[in-house]
Amino acid sequence: MRILCKEGVWFKELNKSLMDFSGVLDRLWSDFGHGDPTITSAADGKHGVNSYHPLGYAWDIRIWGMSATEAETAASALRNQLRGINPAYDVVYGDEKHKDHIHVEFDLKRAGTLEG
């Protein structure tokens, strides 16, 4: 498995959700022919009030060199594979805040491990 990280990215913890995501990302990304995947944000950076990034349960993936169609195909494949592991995974691409990366999170509320 080889997944790159942008300089400055840090992970709060190596949890099962991150490990499952990493395994799926590694297996699928080579199918898209864009080299090794790069995580551009994990627990670092500025994120919204209800973001799972600071908790260690959200990750962003670089999509440089991908067309919008390729990125949507990649996001859809990630979504399908991850939800096969656990339906609490969410994969977002293409909305106003996610046009230049794919956002993946493990929704702790949906998983029943966070109240709120």
Rosetta blueprint (number, residue, H / E / L):
1 M L
2 R L
3 I L
4 L E
5 C E
6 K L
7 E L
8 G L
9 V L
10 W L
11 F L
12 K L
13 E L
14 L L
15 N L
16 K H
17 S H
18 L H
19 M H
20 D H
21 F H
22 S H
23 G H
24 V H
25 L H
26 D H
27 R H
28 L H
29 W H
30 S H
31 D H
32 F H
33 G L
34 H L
35 G L
36 D L
37 P L
38 T E
39 I E
40 T E
41 S E
42 A L
43 A L
44 D L
45 G L
46 K L
47 H L
48 G L
49 V L
50 N L
51 S L
52 Y L
53 H L
54 P L
55 L L
56 G L
57 Y L
58 A E
59 W E
60 D E
61 I E
62 R E
63 I L
64 W L
65 G L
66 M L
67 S L
68 A H
69 T H
70 E H
71 A H
72 E H
73 T H
74 A H
75 A H
76 S H
77 A H
78 L H
79 R H
80 N H
81 Q H
82 L H
83 R H
84 G H
85 I H
86 N L
87 P L
88 A L
89 Y E
90 D E
91 V E
92 V E
93 Y L
94 G L
95 D L
96 E L
97 K L
98 H L
99 K L
100 D L
101 H E
102 I E
103 H E
104 V E
105 E E
106 F E
107 D L
108 L H
109 K H
110 R H
111 A H
112 G L
113 T L
114 L L
115 E L
116 G L
